[in-house]
Amino acid sequence: MPRRARRYDIFLPLTSNSGKAIPKRKFGAVEERLVQRLGGLTAQRREFPLQGIWQGKTRLYVDEVIIMTFLDFHSHGSGRFIAGLKSSLLEDFEQIEILITESSLQVH
């Protein structure tokens, strides 16, 4: 029987906007937070980043990013959780913006 879920993808940069490397412990803290809240996640390894390119108001940004994906089967309070998570990620990762996508799906 399929179950409804919400899928979230968090695109995390490997460097701050000033160019300094983000410590591994910060990625570990995000993983721990997601596992505690949702029971698991899938994360891309930092050794194999993707390239993210986006146009800001005054410049073009090119980042190396990893994606952390997690499923929420309950979705109660998810909006508040995601808003709080994004706020802390912006501060912890010293970013102007962090992309988090959300989609509905059925899991078989």
Residue pairs with C-beta under 8 A, 6 or more apart in sequence:
2 106
2 107
2 108
3 73
3 106
3 107
4 73
4 104
4 105
4 106
4 107
5 71
5 72
5 73
5 75
5 104
5 105
5 106
5 107
6 71
6 72
6 75
6 78
6 102
6 103
6 104
6 105
7 69
7 70
7 71
7 72
7 102
7 103
7 104
7 105
8 69
8 70
8 71
8 72
8 82
8 100
8 101
8 102
9 67
9 68
9 69
9 99
9 100
9 101
10 30
10 67
10 68
10 69
10 85
10 89
10 98
10 99
10 100
11 52
11 65
11 66
11 67
11 98
11 99
11 100
11 101
12 22
12 27
12 30
12 65
12 66
12 67
12 68
12 89
12 93
12 98
13 22
13 52
13 63
13 64
13 65
13 93
13 95
13 98
14 21
14 22
14 46
14 49
14 63
14 64
14 65
14 66
15 21
15 22
15 63
15 64
16 22
16 93
16 94
16 95
17 61
17 94
17 95
17 96
18 94
20 94
22 93
22 94
24 46
26 92
26 93
27 43
27 46
27 66
29 92
30 68
30 89
31 41
31 43
31 68
33 85
34 40
34 41
34 68
34 70
35 41
37 81
38 70
38 71
38 72
40 70
40 71
41 68
41 69
41 70
42 68
42 69
42 70
43 66
43 67
43 68
43 69
44 50
44 66
44 67
44 68
45 66
46 66
49 64
49 65
49 66
50 64
50 65
50 66
50 67
51 62
51 63
51 64
51 65
52 61
52 62
52 63
52 64
52 65
52 99
53 60
53 61
53 62
53 63
54 60
54 61
54 63
54 97
55 61
56 96
71 107
72 78
73 107
82 100
82 102
85 100
86 98
86 100
89 95
89 98
90 96
90 97
90 98
